[in-house]
Amino acid sequence: MTTFNVRGFGGSVKKNKICELVRQNGVDFLAIQETKLEVITPALCYSLWGGEDCDWVFKAYEGNSGGILSIWRKSCANIEFSFQGEGYVGVCLEWGVEKVRSIVVNVYSKCELGTKRRLWEALLEERQSRG
């Protein structure tokens, strides 16, 4: 897994760097924080991934920061469901040939103790409700 905090997709340099990282490292799952985007298009995901063998979930930014994007190799994993809340977006995937059920959560939190506590409480509730 690769995590990359982009602090906004201001120009093509960051997008090209992500695509290069995906290609060079054979990435199957990519978690990006601080996209600072309200909308994620298929064209953006395909350009980041370097092709159309991907699926994704995202959470739009709120205020001056945030925005979370998770992209994965569609030929490696099938999505069962996704979930999100304040500061996170998660996916449940059937992964690989053996269809191992995996839950991956992409987290981005403000540096405020109260916000972080609420985030982890929400994640614990998600875990308990999903089994």
Buried (B, 14 or more C-beta within 10 A) or exposed (E): EEEBEBEEBEEEEBBEEBBEBBEEEEBBBBBBBBBBBEEBEEEBBBBBBBEEEBBBBBBBBEEEEBBBBBBBBBEBBEBEEBBBBEBBBBBBBBBEEEEEEBBBBBBBBBEEEEEBEBBBEBBEEBEEEEE
